[in-house]
């Protein structure tokens, strides 16, 4: 993605998320949330989820965001990682045929972590989930599948996470753009994928 393409994508996310989600969006978001939380509950006791939680406890300070099903709270980025691991541990999480992967395990924990940190309301959560899924699936669907060596969700879902995580400040496109921006070699700026 060039800066130009990234800016267009960031502006699309900002403009789309600024509107009021309709009933279909809210219903889709509810289904995604229920599905993903169920997957995380099922994966909670796996060795991968335990390892992720233990790593987060060692590396991240206490914060506002729950490590699901534990009573423990950590910084949003650490909680999102641990919760994502639990959600994807058993490979039960949602899949998308056009994208060729699993957007929910990355997007939902990131949205809930960012929402907790920003004290966001339900409308903001629905908007962020919709934006995250829309961006991730569109980026994934734009790939040339005949030239891929893997369908790894990690190669495209981060764009959806970045789009959703940049949404608390809708007055400016810059937070979203910063999250979507691809770092140049040697770039150490925060907010890059």
Residue pairs with C-beta under 8 A, 6 or more apart in sequence:
1 9
1 180
1 182
3 181
6 177
6 180
6 181
6 182
7 173
7 177
9 135
9 159
9 163
9 180
10 163
10 166
10 173
10 176
10 177
10 180
11 173
13 131
13 134
13 135
13 163
13 166
13 167
13 176
14 167
14 170
14 172
14 173
14 176
16 127
16 130
16 131
16 134
17 127
17 128
17 130
17 131
17 167
17 170
18 127
18 170
19 127
20 123
21 29
21 123
21 126
21 127
21 130
25 126
25 127
25 130
26 126
28 129
28 130
29 125
29 126
29 129
29 130
32 94
32 104
32 108
32 129
32 133
33 108
33 129
35 93
35 94
35 104
36 87
36 93
36 94
36 104
36 105
36 108
36 109
37 68
38 92
39 86
39 87
39 88
39 90
39 92
39 93
39 104
39 105
40 68
40 69
40 83
40 86
40 87
40 109
41 68
41 69
41 86
42 89
42 90
42 92
43 49
43 85
43 86
43 87
43 88
43 89
43 90
43 92
44 68
44 69
44 86
46 86
46 89
46 90
48 85
48 89
49 82
49 85
49 86
49 89
51 85
52 81
52 82
52 84
52 85
52 86
53 67
53 70
53 72
53 82
53 85
53 86
55 82
56 67
56 74
56 78
56 79
56 81
56 82
57 67
57 72
57 74
59 78
60 74
60 75
60 77
60 78
60 79
61 74
61 75
62 73
62 74
62 75
63 73
63 74
63 75
63 76
63 78
63 79
63 117
64 73
64 76
64 116
64 117
65 73
65 74
65 75
65 76
65 78
65 79
65 80
65 112
65 113
65 116
65 117
66 72
66 73
66 79
66 83
66 116
67 73
67 74
67 79
67 82
67 83
68 82
68 83
68 86
69 86
73 79
74 82
76 113
76 114
76 116
76 117
77 113
79 109
79 113
79 116
80 109
80 110
80 112
80 113
80 114
81 109
83 109
83 112
83 113
84 105
84 106
84 109
84 110
87 93
87 104
87 105
87 108
87 109
88 102
88 105
91 102
93 102
93 104
93 105
94 102
94 103
94 104
94 105
95 101
95 102
96 102
96 103
96 137
96 140
98 137
98 140
98 141
99 136
99 137
99 140
99 141
99 153
99 156
100 140
100 145
100 151
101 140
101 151
101 152
101 153
101 156
101 157
102 153
102 157
103 132
103 133
103 136
103 137
103 140
103 153
103 157
103 160
105 153
106 136
106 153
106 154
106 157
106 158
106 160
106 161
107 129
107 132
107 133
107 136
107 157
107 160
107 161
107 164
108 129
110 132
110 161
110 164
110 165
111 125
111 128
111 129
111 132
111 164
111 165
112 125
114 120
114 128
114 164
114 165
114 167
114 168
115 124
115 125
115 128
115 168
117 168
118 124
118 168
120 128
120 168
124 167
124 168
127 167
128 164
128 165
128 167
129 164
131 160
131 163
131 164
131 167
132 160
132 161
132 163
132 164
133 160
134 160
134 163
135 159
135 160
135 162
135 163
135 164
136 156
136 157
136 159
136 160
136 161
136 163
137 160
139 156
139 159
139 160
140 156
140 157
143 156
145 151
158 193
159 180
159 193
162 176
162 179
162 180
162 193
163 176
163 179
163 180
165 179
166 175
166 176
166 177
166 178
166 179
166 180
167 175
167 176
168 175
169 175
175 191
178 189
178 191
178 192
179 191
179 192
179 193
180 193
181 191
181 192
181 193
182 192
182 193
183 189
183 192
183 193
